[in-house]
Amino acid sequence: MIGIGVDIGGTFVKIVVLNENGTTVHTEKFETHSVKTAQQFIARIGQSVNEIKAKFAGQQLAVAVGAPGDVDNKQGILRYNPNLHFEDLVNDWPIAKMLYENTGIRPEVVNDASLAAWGVYEKDLQRKPCNVLVVTMGTGIGGGLIINRELYQGSHGSAGEIGHTKIDDVTTGPQCGCGAHGCLEAFVGTIGIKRRVRAAMEAFPHSELAKCVGDGDFKIAAVAEAAKKGCPAALKIWEDTGRYLGIGIANFALILDMDAVVLTGGVSGAAPYFMPALMKVLSDQQIKTPFQHLQVLVSKTPDIGGVGAALFALHQARHATTPCA
């Protein structure tokens, strides 16, 4: 059996192919907006799937697609996404139906952070903890949940949206990409971090942060580089990031009483600079039980979204389950 994982990102689509034993046998990627329409986009994914199908002719194939946004996992529909910009893209985009028409294979379509969570659970954690929250940290902040050793998607496929839980006033807080105010994502996603970086550069134009970042757009890694050099302005940005993220994780831990939280994505690479502030928030909680044995880790698996999608495709093919009605 061959598992094909498709991870749709705002910049790239990554495809990971695993064999029955979970070994990677093929990878590829292409720019998400290399085509203009949603129809062309699905056809481009379908082209890759059909090429993989020909390469592994005679073997059973299972496909899972990680879609960024609010997903109807029963119907394979992307209900809403603020970060894809195809000319004809509308809400309630029937990804599963369109991909089936292109390939003859009906895929699982799941929120991308949920599939990253499954990848973390299988690869990083070896299925050992019972209850896990995975936080994907990039332009957006996603969340995936493993509850009682199963991927939990909720009644309608929307579970785990930690990035859009509120940690500030819903009227006066910073605006998130989703349109709401006060979301965690508006503080610890790259857009929120960059907003604080620009403010710090105005206040400290001769700082190491300003030198590392430079003019125009910049990579978050530059802020980590400034922190590595001991820049107070950069260190303060990461301290604030850890504190905000800690508030969001604490809220989930109080509700779910998890065994582990695992961070993934580009921003998680700066964990050495924001982790102390995050852990302080957790240690300062008044209700201690959910935090006494909670592990906070950083995933070390590359392309975890695509890997998780492929692993989930294999899992579903072996153990077909029906979501709650």
N, C-alpha and C positions, 0 to 999 in steps of 0.2 A: 504494500500500500504506500502511496505517495501523498504527502500533505503539502499543499500549496498555501502559503500565507501571503496576503496582500495587505500592506500597511499604507494607507492613504494619508500622506502628510500635506501640510500647506505648501511645502517647497518641493518635496520628492515623493514618489511612490516607490516603496521598496518591496521586492518580492523575494521570499525565501522558500526554498523547496527542501523538505526533509524526507528521508526514507523511513521505513517502518521502525528503525531503531532510534530515530530522532537525530540522525547525522545529517548535516547540511550537504546537499548534493548539487545545489545550484542557487545562485543569487543574481539579482539584477536590480537596477533602479532607473527611473527616468523622471524628468521634471514634470510636476503635477500640471502646470499650466503650459506645457509644450503644445497643447491643442486648445482650441477656443471654446468648444461646446462640450456639454456633459455627454452627449451621444458619442462624440469622437473619443472622449476620455474612456468611457466604458469599452469602446471598440479597441482602444489601445491596450487596456488590461486584458481584454479577451484575446488579442493577438498573442500576448505573452503566454497566457494559459494554454492556448491551442498549440503553441510551439513546445511547451513543456509536455503536453499530452502526447504529441508526436514523438518526443524524445524518449518518453517512458511508455511507449505503446504496449498494450497488453496488461498494464498494471492498473489497479483500482486507484482513482484519484479522489481526493477530498480537498475542498477549497474553503477557506475562511477569509473574509475581508474585514479589516479593521477600519471603520469609518469614523472620522472626527465629528462629533456632535451628538445630537439626540437621535438614537436609533430605535426603530421598531424591530427587535430581534426576531419576532415571530414571522413577520411578513418580509423582512429583508429590506426595509425602507429607511432611508435617512430623512428623518422628519425635519431637522433644522441644523444648519451649520453656518456660522458667520465668517469662516476663513477660506472657503472655496469660492472662486469667482469666475465660473463659466458663464458664457453669454445667456444660455438657455436654462440655467439651473434654477429650479423652483423648490419650494418645500415639498416634502413627501416624495423624494426622489427614489424610484423603485430599483435600487441597485441589483438586488438578487434576480429580479425578473429580466432586467436588461442584460446582465451577465450570462444568464441561462440562455437567452436568445443568441448570444454571441458564441457560446462554448458548448452548450448541451449539458453543462454541469450546474446544478443549483447550489450556490455557495451559502454558507453561514455568513450572515452580516451582523456584526457586533460592534459596539463602541470600541474605538481603538485602544483606549486606556484599559478597558476590561480585558482585551486580548493581551496587552502588555502584562497585565496582572497574572494571567494564566501562564505566560512565558516565565515570569519571575518565579511563580509557584513551582513550576516543573524544573526549570534550569537552576536558578539560584538557591531555592529553598528545598529542592528535592522532595517536594510534597510533604514535608515534615510538620510545619505548624498547622493548626486547625483553622485559625481565623487571621486573615491578612488584609491590610490595606496597601495598595500600590499607588503611589502618586507620581504621575508623569509631569515633568517640569520643563516646559519650553515656552513658546509664545503663549500657549494656553496651559492651564493646569487641569489635568484630568485625574480621574480616580477609578480604580478597579478593585473589586472586593472578592475575596475568597472566604466563604462562610461554610463552616463544617466541611472543609476540603472540596467544595464545589464552587464554580464560578457563579456568583450571585449577580443577576441582572435586574432584579426587582420584578414587579408585576407587569411593567410596560417597557422594560429595557433601559430605563433611565437611572438605575442605581449607581451610586459612587461618584456623583458629580461634586466632588469636594471643591473644585475651583469656583463654583458658583454659589457656595454657601457664603453667608454674609458675615464679615468681621468688622464692618463699619456702617455708619448711617446710610440707609438706602436712598436718601434724598441728597445728602451733601457729600457722601463719600466719592472717591474717584470712580469714573465710569469705566466699566469693563467692556471688552469686545462684544459681549452678548447684548449690550445696551443698558444693562442694569447698573446700579451704583453700589459700591461697598463690597463687591465680590472679592474673595481671597485672590483670585486670578489677577485682579487689578493691582495687587500689591506684590505678588511673588512670581507672576509671569514675566517674560522678558520685557514686555511693554511697560509694566509698572516699574521694574527695576531701572530700565533706561530713563524713565521719567525722573526718578530720584537721582540718577547719575547726572543728568543735565542740570538739575537744580544744584547739585554739589559742585559741578564745574563752574557754574556762575558764581557761587560763593567762594570757591577756591580755585581761581583760574591758573595758578602756578603749581598746583598739586601734582603729585605723581599720577593721580587718577586722570587729570586732564592730559598729561603727556601720553599715557598709555592709550587713552580713548581717541584722542585726536579730534579732528573736525568731521562732520557728517555722521553717517550711520556707523555703527561699530558692533563688534561681537561681544557677547557677555564674557567671553574668556579674557578680554582686555581688562575688565573690572576685577576678575580674579587675579590677573597678573599684577595689577596695582596693589591689591591686598597682600600678595606674596612679597612685595617689596616694602610692606609695612606702612603703606599710605593710610593715615587716619581717616580720610574721607571715604576711601574704598572700604575699609574695615567697618565703618559705621553703616554703610549701605548693606553690607552682608549681615551685620548684626541685626539691623531692622528686618531684613528678609527672613532670617531665622526666627525672629520673634513673631512675625506675622504668620509664617508657616506653622510655627508651634501652636498658635491659637487655633488654626484650622484643624490640625491633627488632634489636638486635645479634645475638641468638640466631637470628632468621630470616635475617639477612644472612649469617651464617656458614654456614648450611645452603644458602641459595639463591643467594648472590652476585648481588644484584639491581642494576638500573640506578637505580631510584628507589623511594622510599617517599613516599606521599601521604596526608596526614591529612585527614579529613573529620569532619563532625558538630559538635555544639554546643561541646564542650570544645576543639576545635581552634581556636576563636576566640581562645583565650588563648595561642596559640603564641608570641607575643613574650615571654611571661614564663617559659614552660617550655622553649623551644627551646635556649637556651644550655646548660642542664644536659644535655639530651638529646644534643646534639652533642658535649659533652665525653665522655660515655660512649662514643660511637662513636670519637672520636679517640684514646681511651685503650686501645683494643683492641690486644692484642699481635700478632695476625695482621692485617696492615694492608691486604692486597689488596682484600678485599670492601668496604672503606670509603673507599678513596682517591678513587673517582669516584662514590660513592653520593650522589644528590640526595635531600634531604628537603624536601618541599614541602607546602603547604596548598591544598586545592581551593578554587576560587572559584566553583564552579557551584552555584547554589541547587537544592534538591530533587534532589540527585544520585542518590538511590536510585530515585526514580520515573523520572528521565531515563535512568538506566542500564538499568532494566528495559525501558523502551520501546525503547531502542536495541538491547538484546539480543534482544528479540522480533523486531525487523526483521532483525537479523543472522541469527538462526536461520531465519527464513522464507526468506531469500535463500540461505543456505548450510547446509542441513540436515545435521547431523552426528550420528553415533551414538556415545554415550559408551562407554568401554572396558567390556567385559563383566567 
